[in-house]
Amino acid sequence: MRIDRLPAPARLALLGSAAAVLLWLCLAPSRDLPRVNLWDKAEHAGAWAVLAGLGVALFPRRPGRIAGFALALGAAVEVLQGLLPFGRDADWRDLVGDAAGIAFALLVAALARRAFARP
């Protein structure tokens, strides 16, 4: 069964779960997170590429809405990082990394659709 054929509530639950994990990773105190030796912006791009890629896989007819949701989530994370006292810093460049990851996921999804389209 294709993932986009799951009932809408199940697809929303999967996407919501992925967003919740991402929120925890971005808002938890730094000392509670596993150490990853990547450039911070690459971490953001990769995380948001996974979120947007999953979203487009779950809702292939809604890439614009998925992109908007993911970008809004990234902006909310940056605002919350600036407000919450967990040792995290807001940085607009993180949002640029998020946007790059989203764009990459949408590009891959569009290329995959074109490659596997039935003539």
WOPE-V472939 format. One record per residue. N is the residue number from 1. PSI is psi in degrees with one decimal (none if undefined). Layout:
N,PSI ; N,PSI
This chain:
1,133.3 ; 2,145.5 ; 3,-29.9 ; 4,-2.8 ; 5,-3.4 ; 6,155.5 ; 7,146.5 ; 8,-43.1 ; 9,-35.8 ; 10,-41.5 ; 11,-41.6 ; 12,-38.9 ; 13,-40.5 ; 14,-46.7 ; 15,-40.5 ; 16,-37.9 ; 17,-43.1 ; 18,-41.3 ; 19,-38.0 ; 20,-42.9 ; 21,-44.0 ; 22,-41.7 ; 23,-43.9 ; 24,-45.5 ; 25,-32.9 ; 26,-21.6 ; 27,-13.6 ; 28,153.2 ; 29,140.1 ; 30,-37.5 ; 31,-18.7 ; 32,-2.9 ; 33,150.4 ; 34,147.0 ; 35,130.4 ; 36,129.4 ; 37,57.3 ; 38,159.9 ; 39,135.2 ; 40,-40.8 ; 41,-32.7 ; 42,-36.0 ; 43,-44.1 ; 44,-47.2 ; 45,-44.3 ; 46,-43.6 ; 47,-44.4 ; 48,-26.7 ; 49,-41.0 ; 50,-46.1 ; 51,-49.1 ; 52,-38.4 ; 53,-42.9 ; 54,-43.4 ; 55,-42.8 ; 56,-32.3 ; 57,-38.4 ; 58,-35.4 ; 59,70.9 ; 60,-19.8 ; 61,4.6 ; 62,45.4 ; 63,-34.3 ; 64,-41.2 ; 65,-38.4 ; 66,-45.2 ; 67,-44.0 ; 68,-43.5 ; 69,-48.2 ; 70,-41.4 ; 71,-40.2 ; 72,-39.0 ; 73,-41.7 ; 74,-42.1 ; 75,-42.0 ; 76,-39.9 ; 77,-45.6 ; 78,-40.8 ; 79,-46.8 ; 80,-37.3 ; 81,-33.5 ; 82,-24.4 ; 83,-33.7 ; 84,143.4 ; 85,54.1 ; 86,17.9 ; 87,22.1 ; 88,150.7 ; 89,136.9 ; 90,140.8 ; 91,119.0 ; 92,-25.4 ; 93,-25.6 ; 94,-38.4 ; 95,-34.3 ; 96,-41.5 ; 97,-42.0 ; 98,-47.5 ; 99,-37.9 ; 100,-41.7 ; 101,-41.0 ; 102,-46.8 ; 103,-40.3 ; 104,-46.2 ; 105,-41.7 ; 106,-37.5 ; 107,-46.5 ; 108,-42.3 ; 109,-41.7 ; 110,-42.0 ; 111,-39.1 ; 112,-42.0 ; 113,-43.7 ; 114,-41.1 ; 115,-33.2 ; 116,9.6 ; 117,143.7 ; 118,134.3 ; 119,none
